[in-house]
Each structure stands twice: as C-alpha cells, then as structure tokens.
Amino acid sequence: MKEISTVAQLREAVADAKKAGATVGLVPTMGALHAGHVSLIERARRECDFVVVSVFVNPTQFNNPDDLRTYPRTLEADCEKLTAAGVDVAFVPSVEEIYPEPDTRVFDLGPVAEVMEGAMRPGHFNGVAQIVSKLFSYVHPDRAYFGEKDYQQIAVIRRMVELEGFKLEIVPCPIKRHDDGLAMSSRNVRLSAEQRAQAPAIHRILAQSVEDAVECHDINALQQRVVEAINAVDGMEVEYYQIVDALTLQPVAAWDGRHPLVGCVTVWMGDVRLIDNIKYPKA
Ligand code: PAF
C-alpha cells in the first residue's frame, strides 16, 4: 500500500492505474476505522481493480468545534487495517493540502439536505459536499462507497454528483452492527462502559417499531412510540426520530404500509451523539 499525502501524488497514482486499464474505487473516510469501514473497503476491493481510501477529518463539515476536537484520530492503527485490507492507496492529506484557501462554495443541495441532520447541523452537509466533491475531482473514481448508517449523507452526495456532473456509481453499503445490534461508529469509543451497555437499546427499539408497523401505519404514532421508548432508557435523549420517504427523505403524510420509508434517529448519550436508522416496511 502506498501512503500519499499530496493531491499531485494522488492524481499521478490514479492516472497510472487508469492508464493500465484499472477500474478505480474510492472509499472516503475520516479515519478511526472499524469493521464497518473495512466492509466498504472489502466491497470496493471485490468490485474494483484499484482501491483508494481517503483518511481525512474534514473540518468544514463540523458545526461543533468540540466534536471536531474530540473526533478520534488513530492513524497508525488505520494504516495497519488498510494494509491488511489490500488497499492500493491511502490518501492522508493535511488540512492545508485540501484547503490551501477557504472553500467558499455553497451547494444547492435542495430538500434532502434541509431535514433531520441538515436542520440540526447547519452547514454540515455543505461541508460534506465540499470534501467529497474535491475527492471525486482528484480521483474520478468509477465507484464510491458509503455506509448507510449515514443514510441522509448518501442522498446529499447523490445530489452533489448530479449538480457537479460527476460520472460514477455511488454504492450504498448496509449498516454494520456489533453482535448486540449497536451500529458501528467511530464515536462509539467515546461511550463509557455503562453507556456502551445501554446503547444497543437504540436498534432494539427501532427494530420493534418495524414490527409494530405491520399493524400500525400511523407515522406520528410510530415516531412517538420510538421517542418515548428511547427516552425511557437511562442516559438517553432523542434529538429527533423521523420516518421519511426512503428516496426523497421528506416527511410522509399518510402511509399505505408498503411504500419504502426510513426512520432516522439521533440520540445523545452524555456528550456523545449517536445516529442510526431502519427501513420500513418489514422485509
Ligand atoms: O461519512 C464520513 O465519514 C464523512 O462524512 C465523509 C464522507 C468521509 C466526508 O468527510
């Protein structure tokens, strides 16, 4: 594996691979890699000849300076995982390399970026669009891989791709969970042992909601039940739970029990903000 820190070296490595006829897969990450990231990389490895993984904690997508400061950084362990996963290039740039000057671009991300995370974290998705569009413009991958834990992020990235006219396939990959159901996340390491023991309740309650939805098609009632059940768990506070159209991410007024929906939740456990989601109806 080549570890590269400049855009010029990255462009050169990718150009060489493309000249040799390779298809290129990109897995953008912010490091602190876990088995969820590894599953994206393994998929990219299966589907592409040349795999690039970026490791960059992107400051422009953090609307909370404390979150940026405390975001876990584990570069040495990350590089070991990337080598073991057979990655061709690890792109590990500095902030100055990516942003030699401030990125003032404002993307017209539309309604998918206005709800849920977009409403709670102003500027977050614009920052995601900035970094992902930069990465796409350096690599021009055939495919880029993103985890469905950040379900809304994938919709926002699709919108950015449409706006910028990138030609590539966005590959959404299923959420990877611990055996107890907790969605894998780089932020999980910040949970205390007690919080970590409680955290699987989030997925348990969402899964129960999908069961409940077999009988109950009242979206408001389903949402309310989830919020009440999670808030009843010691140390948990729901920021939002919204069941939305799986494609447009807009609220649904009435549901026929069949149309694909996704329920997205954000839960605070102390100062750790966890997100998760689940698809309706029951498969
Ligand atoms: O999902 C993430 O880890 C980040 O938002 C991404 C896509 C790597 C952009 O910084």
py3Dmol code that shows the C-alpha trace and the ligand (Angstrom):
import py3Dmol

protein = """\
ATOM      1  CA  MET A   1       0.000   0.000   0.000  1.00  0.00           C
ATOM      2  CA  LYS A   2       1.197   3.486  -0.903  1.00  0.00           C
ATOM      3  CA  GLU A   3       0.547   6.198   1.683  1.00  0.00           C
ATOM      4  CA  ILE A   4       0.157   9.507  -0.109  1.00  0.00           C
ATOM      5  CA  SER A   5      -0.318  12.950   1.360  1.00  0.00           C
ATOM      6  CA  THR A   6      -0.474  15.291  -1.635  1.00  0.00           C
ATOM      7  CA  VAL A   7      -3.113  15.775  -4.287  1.00  0.00           C
ATOM      8  CA  ALA A   8      -0.441  15.749  -7.023  1.00  0.00           C
ATOM      9  CA  GLN A   9       0.842  12.309  -5.935  1.00  0.00           C
ATOM     10  CA  LEU A  10      -2.717  11.040  -5.681  1.00  0.00           C
ATOM     11  CA  ARG A  11      -3.603  12.210  -9.191  1.00  0.00           C
ATOM     12  CA  GLU A  12      -0.434  10.589 -10.530  1.00  0.00           C
ATOM     13  CA  ALA A  13      -1.044   7.218  -8.828  1.00  0.00           C
ATOM     14  CA  VAL A  14      -4.627   7.119 -10.102  1.00  0.00           C
ATOM     15  CA  ALA A  15      -3.609   8.203 -13.631  1.00  0.00           C
ATOM     16  CA  ASP A  16      -1.040   5.363 -13.755  1.00  0.00           C
ATOM     17  CA  ALA A  17      -3.664   2.842 -12.655  1.00  0.00           C
ATOM     18  CA  LYS A  18      -6.184   4.099 -15.204  1.00  0.00           C
ATOM     19  CA  LYS A  19      -3.542   4.016 -17.952  1.00  0.00           C
ATOM     20  CA  ALA A  20      -3.082   0.332 -17.142  1.00  0.00           C
ATOM     21  CA  GLY A  21      -6.841  -0.152 -17.620  1.00  0.00           C
ATOM     22  CA  ALA A  22      -7.813  -0.418 -13.949  1.00  0.00           C
ATOM     23  CA  THR A  23     -11.263   0.472 -12.627  1.00  0.00           C
ATOM     24  CA  VAL A  24     -10.979   2.706  -9.583  1.00  0.00           C
ATOM     25  CA  GLY A  25     -12.937   2.529  -6.324  1.00  0.00           C
ATOM     26  CA  LEU A  26     -12.878   5.264  -3.688  1.00  0.00           C
ATOM     27  CA  VAL A  27     -13.803   4.873  -0.037  1.00  0.00           C
ATOM     28  CA  PRO A  28     -13.852   8.288   1.674  1.00  0.00           C
ATOM     29  CA  THR A  29     -13.381   8.096   5.468  1.00  0.00           C
ATOM     30  CA  MET A  30     -12.496  10.262   8.412  1.00  0.00           C
ATOM     31  CA  GLY A  31     -10.328   7.506   9.892  1.00  0.00           C
ATOM     32  CA  ALA A  32     -10.839   5.814  13.274  1.00  0.00           C
ATOM     33  CA  LEU A  33     -11.555   2.819  11.104  1.00  0.00           C
ATOM     34  CA  HIS A  34     -13.740  -0.030  12.340  1.00  0.00           C
ATOM     35  CA  ALA A  35     -15.261  -3.141  10.821  1.00  0.00           C
ATOM     36  CA  GLY A  36     -17.940  -1.001   9.139  1.00  0.00           C
ATOM     37  CA  HIS A  37     -15.292   0.837   7.118  1.00  0.00           C
ATOM     38  CA  VAL A  38     -13.489  -2.436   6.437  1.00  0.00           C
ATOM     39  CA  SER A  39     -16.692  -3.871   4.941  1.00  0.00           C
ATOM     40  CA  LEU A  40     -16.856  -0.920   2.498  1.00  0.00           C
ATOM     41  CA  ILE A  41     -13.206  -1.428   1.583  1.00  0.00           C
ATOM     42  CA  GLU A  42     -13.703  -5.165   1.082  1.00  0.00           C
ATOM     43  CA  ARG A  43     -16.607  -4.482  -1.243  1.00  0.00           C
ATOM     44  CA  ALA A  44     -14.541  -1.927  -3.183  1.00  0.00           C
ATOM     45  CA  ARG A  45     -11.715  -4.492  -3.340  1.00  0.00           C
ATOM     46  CA  ARG A  46     -14.096  -7.089  -4.823  1.00  0.00           C
ATOM     47  CA  GLU A  47     -15.600  -4.704  -7.376  1.00  0.00           C
ATOM     48  CA  CYS A  48     -12.650  -2.505  -8.456  1.00  0.00           C
ATOM     49  CA  ASP A  49      -9.085  -3.136  -9.664  1.00  0.00           C
ATOM     50  CA  PHE A  50      -7.571  -0.183  -7.807  1.00  0.00           C
ATOM     51  CA  VAL A  51      -8.795   0.966  -4.400  1.00  0.00           C
ATOM     52  CA  VAL A  52      -8.156   4.380  -2.865  1.00  0.00           C
ATOM     53  CA  VAL A  53      -9.150   5.112   0.739  1.00  0.00           C
ATOM     54  CA  SER A  54      -9.002   8.686   1.988  1.00  0.00           C
ATOM     55  CA  VAL A  55      -8.429   9.363   5.679  1.00  0.00           C
ATOM     56  CA  PHE A  56      -9.221  12.983   6.442  1.00  0.00           C
ATOM     57  CA  VAL A  57     -11.091  14.563   9.337  1.00  0.00           C
ATOM     58  CA  ASN A  58     -12.803  17.259   7.301  1.00  0.00           C
ATOM     59  CA  PRO A  59     -13.097  20.449   9.373  1.00  0.00           C
ATOM     60  CA  THR A  60     -15.707  22.095   7.130  1.00  0.00           C
ATOM     61  CA  GLN A  61     -18.381  19.518   7.995  1.00  0.00           C
ATOM     62  CA  PHE A  62     -18.126  20.007  11.767  1.00  0.00           C
ATOM     63  CA  ASN A  63     -20.538  22.627  13.006  1.00  0.00           C
ATOM     64  CA  ASN A  64     -19.441  21.953  16.587  1.00  0.00           C
ATOM     65  CA  PRO A  65     -15.764  22.722  17.388  1.00  0.00           C
ATOM     66  CA  ASP A  66     -15.783  20.294  20.354  1.00  0.00           C
ATOM     67  CA  ASP A  67     -16.919  17.477  18.077  1.00  0.00           C
ATOM     68  CA  LEU A  68     -14.024  18.250  15.703  1.00  0.00           C
ATOM     69  CA  ARG A  69     -11.555  18.446  18.597  1.00  0.00           C
ATOM     70  CA  THR A  70     -12.645  15.171  20.174  1.00  0.00           C
ATOM     71  CA  TYR A  71     -13.138  13.214  16.936  1.00  0.00           C
ATOM     72  CA  PRO A  72     -10.985  10.073  17.379  1.00  0.00           C
ATOM     73  CA  ARG A  73      -7.726  10.057  15.406  1.00  0.00           C
ATOM     74  CA  THR A  74      -5.948   6.703  15.141  1.00  0.00           C
ATOM     75  CA  LEU A  75      -3.802   6.967  12.011  1.00  0.00           C
ATOM     76  CA  GLU A  76      -1.281   4.251  12.846  1.00  0.00           C
ATOM     77  CA  ALA A  77      -3.956   1.633  13.537  1.00  0.00           C
ATOM     78  CA  ASP A  78      -5.898   2.842  10.476  1.00  0.00           C
ATOM     79  CA  CYS A  79      -2.914   2.277   8.190  1.00  0.00           C
ATOM     80  CA  GLU A  80      -2.463  -1.243   9.562  1.00  0.00           C
ATOM     81  CA  LYS A  81      -6.110  -2.007   8.776  1.00  0.00           C
ATOM     82  CA  LEU A  82      -5.825  -0.505   5.289  1.00  0.00           C
ATOM     83  CA  THR A  83      -2.712  -2.554   4.534  1.00  0.00           C
ATOM     84  CA  ALA A  84      -4.408  -5.719   5.778  1.00  0.00           C
ATOM     85  CA  ALA A  85      -7.458  -4.979   3.617  1.00  0.00           C
ATOM     86  CA  GLY A  86      -5.275  -4.774   0.483  1.00  0.00           C
ATOM     87  CA  VAL A  87      -5.847  -1.097  -0.269  1.00  0.00           C
ATOM     88  CA  ASP A  88      -3.685   0.315  -3.094  1.00  0.00           C
ATOM     89  CA  VAL A  89      -3.517   3.925  -1.938  1.00  0.00           C
ATOM     90  CA  ALA A  90      -4.206   5.523   1.433  1.00  0.00           C
ATOM     91  CA  PHE A  91      -4.659   9.248   0.860  1.00  0.00           C
ATOM     92  CA  VAL A  92      -3.869  11.032   4.121  1.00  0.00           C
ATOM     93  CA  PRO A  93      -3.652  14.752   3.400  1.00  0.00           C
ATOM     94  CA  SER A  94      -3.213  17.690   5.755  1.00  0.00           C
ATOM     95  CA  VAL A  95      -5.914  20.330   6.137  1.00  0.00           C
ATOM     96  CA  GLU A  96      -3.646  22.799   4.252  1.00  0.00           C
ATOM     97  CA  GLU A  97      -3.320  20.364   1.344  1.00  0.00           C
ATOM     98  CA  ILE A  98      -7.097  20.153   0.907  1.00  0.00           C
ATOM     99  CA  TYR A  99      -7.914  23.731   1.814  1.00  0.00           C
ATOM    100  CA  PRO A 100      -4.943  25.921   0.762  1.00  0.00           C
ATOM    101  CA  GLU A 101      -7.563  28.624   0.873  1.00  0.00           C
ATOM    102  CA  PRO A 102     -11.051  28.568   2.391  1.00  0.00           C
ATOM    103  CA  ASP A 103     -13.630  26.692   0.337  1.00  0.00           C
ATOM    104  CA  THR A 104     -16.433  29.212  -0.136  1.00  0.00           C
ATOM    105  CA  ARG A 105     -18.575  27.036  -2.400  1.00  0.00           C
ATOM    106  CA  VAL A 106     -22.212  26.783  -1.383  1.00  0.00           C
ATOM    107  CA  PHE A 107     -24.016  23.812  -2.933  1.00  0.00           C
ATOM    108  CA  ASP A 108     -27.695  23.961  -3.773  1.00  0.00           C
ATOM    109  CA  LEU A 109     -28.378  20.634  -2.099  1.00  0.00           C
ATOM    110  CA  GLY A 110     -32.142  21.081  -2.026  1.00  0.00           C
ATOM    111  CA  PRO A 111     -34.767  19.423   0.191  1.00  0.00           C
ATOM    112  CA  VAL A 112     -32.763  16.254   1.006  1.00  0.00           C
ATOM    113  CA  ALA A 113     -30.306  18.435   2.915  1.00  0.00           C
ATOM    114  CA  GLU A 114     -32.880  20.556   4.720  1.00  0.00           C
ATOM    115  CA  VAL A 115     -34.422  17.936   7.018  1.00  0.00           C
ATOM    116  CA  MET A 116     -33.071  15.966  10.003  1.00  0.00           C
ATOM    117  CA  GLU A 117     -29.237  16.276  10.118  1.00  0.00           C
ATOM    118  CA  GLY A 118     -29.460  19.240   7.756  1.00  0.00           C
ATOM    119  CA  ALA A 119     -31.799  21.073  10.130  1.00  0.00           C
ATOM    120  CA  MET A 120     -29.843  20.117  13.277  1.00  0.00           C
ATOM    121  CA  ARG A 121     -26.326  20.689  11.955  1.00  0.00           C
ATOM    122  CA  PRO A 122     -26.316  23.847   9.820  1.00  0.00           C
ATOM    123  CA  GLY A 123     -23.523  23.785   7.234  1.00  0.00           C
ATOM    124  CA  HIS A 124     -22.699  20.118   7.861  1.00  0.00           C
ATOM    125  CA  PHE A 125     -23.869  18.799   4.511  1.00  0.00           C
ATOM    126  CA  ASN A 126     -22.331  21.693   2.593  1.00  0.00           C
ATOM    127  CA  GLY A 127     -19.020  20.704   4.206  1.00  0.00           C
ATOM    128  CA  VAL A 128     -19.569  17.062   3.218  1.00  0.00           C
ATOM    129  CA  ALA A 129     -20.324  18.163  -0.362  1.00  0.00           C
ATOM    130  CA  GLN A 130     -17.143  20.276  -0.390  1.00  0.00           C
ATOM    131  CA  ILE A 131     -14.811  17.479   0.660  1.00  0.00           C
ATOM    132  CA  VAL A 132     -16.468  14.688  -1.313  1.00  0.00           C
ATOM    133  CA  SER A 133     -16.552  16.809  -4.487  1.00  0.00           C
ATOM    134  CA  LYS A 134     -12.841  17.571  -4.023  1.00  0.00           C
ATOM    135  CA  LEU A 135     -12.052  13.868  -3.571  1.00  0.00           C
ATOM    136  CA  PHE A 136     -14.126  12.958  -6.642  1.00  0.00           C
ATOM    137  CA  SER A 137     -12.333  15.626  -8.690  1.00  0.00           C
ATOM    138  CA  TYR A 138      -8.903  14.243  -7.689  1.00  0.00           C
ATOM    139  CA  VAL A 139      -9.714  10.569  -8.236  1.00  0.00           C
ATOM    140  CA  HIS A 140     -12.651  10.477 -10.702  1.00  0.00           C
ATOM    141  CA  PRO A 141     -13.485   7.003  -9.386  1.00  0.00           C
ATOM    142  CA  ASP A 142     -15.722   4.544 -11.219  1.00  0.00           C
ATOM    143  CA  ARG A 143     -17.417   3.766  -7.896  1.00  0.00           C
ATOM    144  CA  ALA A 144     -17.506   5.369  -4.461  1.00  0.00           C
ATOM    145  CA  TYR A 145     -18.641   3.508  -1.347  1.00  0.00           C
ATOM    146  CA  PHE A 146     -20.623   4.950   1.560  1.00  0.00           C
ATOM    147  CA  GLY A 147     -22.207   3.319   4.616  1.00  0.00           C
ATOM    148  CA  GLU A 148     -25.972   3.501   5.070  1.00  0.00           C
ATOM    149  CA  LYS A 149     -25.585   4.482   8.725  1.00  0.00           C
ATOM    150  CA  ASP A 150     -25.272   7.991   7.309  1.00  0.00           C
ATOM    151  CA  TYR A 151     -28.367   7.399   5.197  1.00  0.00           C
ATOM    152  CA  GLN A 152     -29.117  11.068   4.551  1.00  0.00           C
ATOM    153  CA  GLN A 153     -25.499  11.755   3.626  1.00  0.00           C
ATOM    154  CA  ILE A 154     -25.812   9.352   0.684  1.00  0.00           C
ATOM    155  CA  ALA A 155     -28.843  11.249  -0.656  1.00  0.00           C
ATOM    156  CA  VAL A 156     -26.940  14.530  -0.289  1.00  0.00           C
ATOM    157  CA  ILE A 157     -23.902  13.118  -2.100  1.00  0.00           C
ATOM    158  CA  ARG A 158     -26.116  11.880  -4.948  1.00  0.00           C
ATOM    159  CA  ARG A 159     -27.485  15.413  -5.254  1.00  0.00           C
ATOM    160  CA  MET A 160     -23.956  16.889  -5.295  1.00  0.00           C
ATOM    161  CA  VAL A 161     -22.956  14.383  -8.004  1.00  0.00           C
ATOM    162  CA  GLU A 162     -25.944  15.491 -10.085  1.00  0.00           C
ATOM    163  CA  LEU A 163     -25.064  19.183  -9.590  1.00  0.00           C
ATOM    164  CA  GLU A 164     -21.393  18.715 -10.456  1.00  0.00           C
ATOM    165  CA  GLY A 165     -21.960  16.227 -13.287  1.00  0.00           C
ATOM    166  CA  PHE A 166     -19.594  13.541 -11.937  1.00  0.00           C
ATOM    167  CA  LYS A 167     -19.829  10.249 -13.798  1.00  0.00           C
ATOM    168  CA  LEU A 168     -19.605   7.478 -11.225  1.00  0.00           C
ATOM    169  CA  GLU A 169     -21.660   4.946  -9.334  1.00  0.00           C
ATOM    170  CA  ILE A 170     -22.486   5.707  -5.705  1.00  0.00           C
ATOM    171  CA  VAL A 171     -22.573   2.374  -3.877  1.00  0.00           C
ATOM    172  CA  PRO A 172     -24.572   2.390  -0.602  1.00  0.00           C
ATOM    173  CA  CYS A 173     -23.449  -0.367   1.788  1.00  0.00           C
ATOM    174  CA  PRO A 174     -25.561  -1.876   4.605  1.00  0.00           C
ATOM    175  CA  ILE A 175     -25.007  -0.767   8.210  1.00  0.00           C
ATOM    176  CA  LYS A 176     -22.518  -2.969  10.011  1.00  0.00           C
ATOM    177  CA  ARG A 177     -23.609  -3.776  13.573  1.00  0.00           C
ATOM    178  CA  HIS A 178     -21.957  -5.224  16.648  1.00  0.00           C
ATOM    179  CA  ASP A 179     -23.405  -8.586  17.760  1.00  0.00           C
ATOM    180  CA  ASP A 180     -25.626  -6.742  20.249  1.00  0.00           C
ATOM    181  CA  GLY A 181     -27.106  -4.576  17.456  1.00  0.00           C
ATOM    182  CA  LEU A 182     -25.310  -1.269  18.041  1.00  0.00           C
ATOM    183  CA  ALA A 183     -24.420   0.347  14.713  1.00  0.00           C
ATOM    184  CA  MET A 184     -20.646   0.559  14.318  1.00  0.00           C
ATOM    185  CA  SER A 185     -19.421   4.120  14.584  1.00  0.00           C
ATOM    186  CA  SER A 186     -16.113   5.862  15.249  1.00  0.00           C
ATOM    187  CA  ARG A 187     -17.892   7.747  18.040  1.00  0.00           C
ATOM    188  CA  ASN A 188     -18.735   4.544  19.971  1.00  0.00           C
ATOM    189  CA  VAL A 189     -15.263   4.559  21.553  1.00  0.00           C
ATOM    190  CA  ARG A 190     -16.283   7.713  23.434  1.00  0.00           C
ATOM    191  CA  LEU A 191     -19.076   5.870  25.295  1.00  0.00           C
ATOM    192  CA  SER A 192     -18.420   4.854  28.908  1.00  0.00           C
ATOM    193  CA  ALA A 193     -18.768   1.142  29.729  1.00  0.00           C
ATOM    194  CA  GLU A 194     -22.212   1.865  31.182  1.00  0.00           C
ATOM    195  CA  GLN A 195     -23.359   3.861  28.133  1.00  0.00           C
ATOM    196  CA  ARG A 196     -21.970   1.189  25.797  1.00  0.00           C
ATOM    197  CA  ALA A 197     -24.024  -1.446  27.632  1.00  0.00           C
ATOM    198  CA  GLN A 198     -27.210   0.639  27.178  1.00  0.00           C
ATOM    199  CA  ALA A 199     -26.552   1.712  23.577  1.00  0.00           C
ATOM    200  CA  PRO A 200     -27.907  -1.425  21.803  1.00  0.00           C
ATOM    201  CA  ALA A 201     -31.380  -0.365  23.015  1.00  0.00           C
ATOM    202  CA  ILE A 202     -31.479   2.077  20.086  1.00  0.00           C
ATOM    203  CA  HIS A 203     -31.501  -0.637  17.423  1.00  0.00           C
ATOM    204  CA  ARG A 204     -33.741  -2.886  19.529  1.00  0.00           C
ATOM    205  CA  ILE A 205     -36.364  -0.140  19.758  1.00  0.00           C
ATOM    206  CA  LEU A 206     -36.133   0.693  16.039  1.00  0.00           C
ATOM    207  CA  ALA A 207     -36.485  -2.994  15.126  1.00  0.00           C
ATOM    208  CA  GLN A 208     -39.556  -3.212  17.386  1.00  0.00           C
ATOM    209  CA  SER A 209     -41.023  -0.216  15.559  1.00  0.00           C
ATOM    210  CA  VAL A 210     -40.733  -2.031  12.232  1.00  0.00           C
ATOM    211  CA  GLU A 211     -42.629  -4.949  13.836  1.00  0.00           C
ATOM    212  CA  ASP A 212     -45.264  -2.517  15.162  1.00  0.00           C
ATOM    213  CA  ALA A 213     -45.624  -1.031  11.677  1.00  0.00           C
ATOM    214  CA  VAL A 214     -47.036  -4.329  10.383  1.00  0.00           C
ATOM    215  CA  GLU A 215     -50.234  -3.383  12.246  1.00  0.00           C
ATOM    216  CA  CYS A 216     -49.910   0.377  12.660  1.00  0.00           C
ATOM    217  CA  HIS A 217     -49.480   2.690   9.646  1.00  0.00           C
ATOM    218  CA  ASP A 218     -49.826   5.886  11.656  1.00  0.00           C
ATOM    219  CA  ILE A 219     -46.426   7.547  11.218  1.00  0.00           C
ATOM    220  CA  ASN A 220     -46.879  10.019  14.060  1.00  0.00           C
ATOM    221  CA  ALA A 221     -47.804   7.264  16.486  1.00  0.00           C
ATOM    222  CA  LEU A 222     -44.832   5.136  15.400  1.00  0.00           C
ATOM    223  CA  GLN A 223     -42.458   8.074  15.782  1.00  0.00           C
ATOM    224  CA  GLN A 224     -43.814   8.970  19.185  1.00  0.00           C
ATOM    225  CA  ARG A 225     -43.515   5.403  20.483  1.00  0.00           C
ATOM    226  CA  VAL A 226     -39.850   5.255  19.455  1.00  0.00           C
ATOM    227  CA  VAL A 227     -39.037   8.607  21.047  1.00  0.00           C
ATOM    228  CA  GLU A 228     -40.763   7.618  24.302  1.00  0.00           C
ATOM    229  CA  ALA A 229     -39.098   4.192  24.419  1.00  0.00           C
ATOM    230  CA  ILE A 230     -35.586   5.581  23.804  1.00  0.00           C
ATOM    231  CA  ASN A 231     -36.034   8.466  26.230  1.00  0.00           C
ATOM    232  CA  ALA A 232     -37.102   5.912  28.870  1.00  0.00           C
ATOM    233  CA  VAL A 233     -33.645   4.302  28.689  1.00  0.00           C
ATOM    234  CA  ASP A 234     -31.325   5.644  31.364  1.00  0.00           C
ATOM    235  CA  GLY A 235     -28.949   8.273  29.982  1.00  0.00           C
ATOM    236  CA  MET A 236     -30.516   8.555  26.508  1.00  0.00           C
ATOM    237  CA  GLU A 237     -32.103  11.609  24.964  1.00  0.00           C
ATOM    238  CA  VAL A 238     -33.569  11.622  21.471  1.00  0.00           C
ATOM    239  CA  GLU A 239     -32.752  14.668  19.343  1.00  0.00           C
ATOM    240  CA  TYR A 240     -35.147  13.550  16.617  1.00  0.00           C
ATOM    241  CA  TYR A 241     -36.799  10.462  15.213  1.00  0.00           C
ATOM    242  CA  GLN A 242     -38.293  10.947  11.799  1.00  0.00           C
ATOM    243  CA  ILE A 243     -39.817   8.394   9.492  1.00  0.00           C
ATOM    244  CA  VAL A 244     -39.428   9.732   5.951  1.00  0.00           C
ATOM    245  CA  ASP A 245     -39.717   8.678   2.332  1.00  0.00           C
ATOM    246  CA  ALA A 246     -36.675   6.460   1.645  1.00  0.00           C
ATOM    247  CA  LEU A 247     -35.835   8.309  -1.580  1.00  0.00           C
ATOM    248  CA  THR A 248     -36.795  11.958  -1.073  1.00  0.00           C
ATOM    249  CA  LEU A 249     -36.253  11.966   2.720  1.00  0.00           C
ATOM    250  CA  GLN A 250     -39.349  14.133   3.046  1.00  0.00           C
ATOM    251  CA  PRO A 251     -41.985  13.510   5.738  1.00  0.00           C
ATOM    252  CA  VAL A 252     -44.893  11.336   4.688  1.00  0.00           C
ATOM    253  CA  ALA A 253     -48.445  12.416   5.488  1.00  0.00           C
ATOM    254  CA  ALA A 254     -50.099   9.031   5.070  1.00  0.00           C
ATOM    255  CA  TRP A 255     -48.602   5.583   4.599  1.00  0.00           C
ATOM    256  CA  ASP A 256     -50.038   2.570   2.777  1.00  0.00           C
ATOM    257  CA  GLY A 257     -47.803   0.117   4.667  1.00  0.00           C
ATOM    258  CA  ARG A 258     -45.808  -0.727   1.520  1.00  0.00           C
ATOM    259  CA  HIS A 259     -44.046   2.380   0.229  1.00  0.00           C
ATOM    260  CA  PRO A 260     -40.349   2.271   1.327  1.00  0.00           C
ATOM    261  CA  LEU A 261     -39.619   4.532   4.276  1.00  0.00           C
ATOM    262  CA  VAL A 262     -36.645   5.033   6.523  1.00  0.00           C
ATOM    263  CA  GLY A 263     -36.725   6.005  10.182  1.00  0.00           C
ATOM    264  CA  CYS A 264     -33.698   8.112  11.178  1.00  0.00           C
ATOM    265  CA  VAL A 265     -32.744   8.721  14.769  1.00  0.00           C
ATOM    266  CA  THR A 266     -30.221  10.814  16.646  1.00  0.00           C
ATOM    267  CA  VAL A 267     -29.654  10.046  20.297  1.00  0.00           C
ATOM    268  CA  TRP A 268     -27.484  11.838  22.823  1.00  0.00           C
ATOM    269  CA  MET A 269     -25.738   9.735  25.452  1.00  0.00           C
ATOM    270  CA  GLY A 270     -23.972  12.311  27.589  1.00  0.00           C
ATOM    271  CA  ASP A 271     -21.923  14.327  25.106  1.00  0.00           C
ATOM    272  CA  VAL A 272     -21.836  11.545  22.504  1.00  0.00           C
ATOM    273  CA  ARG A 273     -24.235  11.886  19.586  1.00  0.00           C
ATOM    274  CA  LEU A 274     -25.221   8.566  18.023  1.00  0.00           C
ATOM    275  CA  ILE A 275     -27.165   8.122  14.804  1.00  0.00           C
ATOM    276  CA  ASP A 276     -28.906   5.072  13.395  1.00  0.00           C
ATOM    277  CA  ASN A 277     -31.737   4.239  11.018  1.00  0.00           C
ATOM    278  CA  ILE A 278     -34.047   1.448   9.961  1.00  0.00           C
ATOM    279  CA  LYS A 279     -36.074   0.649   6.865  1.00  0.00           C
ATOM    280  CA  TYR A 280     -39.856   0.165   6.764  1.00  0.00           C
ATOM    281  CA  PRO A 281     -41.785  -1.946   5.935  1.00  0.00           C
ATOM    282  CA  LYS A 282     -40.551  -5.189   7.421  1.00  0.00           C
ATOM    283  CA  ALA A 283     -38.706  -7.137   4.678  1.00  0.00           C
TER     284      ALA A 283
END
"""
ligand_1 = """\
10
PAF
O -19.035 9.676 6.413
C -17.928 10.193 6.647
O -17.059 9.610 7.301
C -17.649 11.582 6.118
O -18.780 12.383 6.159
C -17.038 11.580 4.700
C -17.996 11.009 3.678
C -15.754 10.750 4.706
C -16.689 13.001 4.282
O -15.768 13.585 5.161
"""
view = py3Dmol.view(width=600, height=400)
view.addModel(protein, "pdb")
view.setStyle({"model": 0}, {"cartoon": {"style": "trace"}})
view.addModel(ligand_1, "xyz")
view.setStyle({"model": 1}, {"stick": {}})
view.zoomTo()
view.show()
